[in-house]
């Protein structure tokens, strides 16, 4: 126990860096889970959409309510990012206006959540990731 306390004492100034890295790892896992949920085709119905070029239409499978949206143009997927918002604080999301409409729904459309499920799936990883990074920092200090 005395050895553990001395290791923690050595870690002191680096502890917040270790926690920050553990939170970063978790934020990236949330981002990757969100991307994966959109990449996997969800059940839904076939709809015709106009091509962006204006020439013709194409068929898209619109996800059923409650399922992650199916990728169409790829804009949502490429916009999903994680960034540091403060010490030990990371944001995961998209800057596209319709990302929120998909996540929470609108008056005319039921929600197609992609971020909340990814957060729930990875919530338990936060403590594990922080612990693993703290262990790595301690091992570096004791060499």
GIZIVEN-V995038 format. One record per pair of residues at least 6 apart in sequence whose ideal C-beta (glycine too) atoms are under 7 Angstrom apart, sorted by the first residue. I is the first residue (numbers start at 1). J is the second residue. D is the distance in Angstrom with one decimal. If there is no record, write none. Layout:
i: {I;I}
j: {J;J}
d: {D;D}
This chain:
i: {7;7;7;10;11;11;11;14;16;16;18;18;18;19;19;20;20;21;22;22;22;22;23;23;23;23;24;25;26;26;26;26;27;27;27;28;29;29;30;30;30;30;31;31;31;31;33;33;33;34;34;34;34;35;35;37;37;37;37;38;38;38;38;38;38;39;41;41;42;42;42;42;42;43;43;44;44;44;44;44;44;45;46;46;47;47;48;48;49;49;49;50;51;51;60;61;62;63;63;63;65;65;65;66;66;67;68;68;68;69;69;69;69;71;75;76;76;76;79;79;79;79;80;82;82;82;83;83;84;85;92;93;93;101;102;102;103;103;103;103;103;104;105}
j: {138;141;142;141;137;138;141;137;87;88;133;134;137;88;130;87;88;133;129;130;132;133;88;90;126;130;90;129;122;125;126;129;82;90;92;82;122;125;92;118;119;122;80;81;82;92;118;121;122;80;114;115;118;77;80;68;114;117;118;68;69;71;76;77;114;71;61;70;63;64;67;68;70;64;67;61;62;63;64;67;70;62;59;61;60;62;57;59;57;58;60;57;57;58;72;70;70;69;70;112;110;111;112;110;111;112;112;113;114;76;102;112;114;77;96;94;96;99;94;95;96;99;94;90;91;92;90;91;90;91;115;99;115;109;112;114;111;113;114;115;116;111;111}
d: {4.9;6.7;6.0;4.7;5.7;5.7;6.2;5.5;6.4;7.0;4.8;4.6;4.4;5.4;5.4;6.4;5.1;4.7;4.2;3.2;7.0;4.2;5.2;5.7;7.0;6.9;5.9;4.4;6.1;5.2;4.7;4.9;4.2;3.7;5.3;5.7;4.7;5.7;4.8;4.9;5.4;4.9;5.9;6.9;4.8;5.0;3.7;5.4;5.8;5.6;5.1;5.4;4.0;5.9;6.0;3.8;5.4;6.4;6.3;5.3;6.0;5.3;6.4;5.6;5.6;6.4;6.3;5.6;4.0;6.5;3.6;5.6;5.5;5.1;6.4;4.9;4.8;4.4;4.6;6.9;6.5;5.8;5.4;5.9;5.5;4.9;4.7;6.1;6.2;5.8;5.1;5.6;6.5;5.9;5.2;5.2;6.9;5.0;4.9;5.0;3.3;6.7;6.9;7.0;6.9;6.2;6.2;6.7;4.4;6.8;4.9;4.3;6.2;5.6;6.4;6.1;6.1;6.0;4.3;5.9;5.0;6.9;5.1;5.4;6.7;4.5;6.8;5.7;5.7;4.8;6.7;6.9;6.3;7.0;4.7;6.6;6.4;5.4;6.3;5.6;6.8;5.4;3.7}
